[in-house]
Amino acid sequence: MSVSIATMRALNGQIKVLDKDIEQQFEIIPNTLTSIPDIGKVCSTGIITEIGDINPFDC
């Protein structure tokens, strides 16, 4: 049980570090996805990462 708790604490620490990294990268990339309800910075960053450059899409 104590190993599981230690693992969970370590993973939570890693998540916090990744969240900070995402925050920093989010400030660099202009986007309006967060204007959509329930789309936060983490989801918005994930969407942008998956789509990449939007210029090839005909909009």
C-alpha positions, 0 to 999 in steps of 0.5 A, a space after each residue: 500500500 505504501 508503494 502505491 501511495 508513493 507512486 501516486 505522489 510521484 505521478 502527481 508531481 510529474 503531472 504538475 511539472 507537465 501542467 506548468 510546461 503546457 502553460 508555458 507553451 500555451 502562452 506562445 501559441 495563439 489560439 481561440 479554442 479556450 473560448 469554447 465552453 469546457 475547453 481548457 488550456 490542456 485540452 486546447 494544447 492537445 487539440 493544437 498538437 494533434 492538428 498541427 498546422 491548420 493552413 493545409 485545411 480548406 476553411 
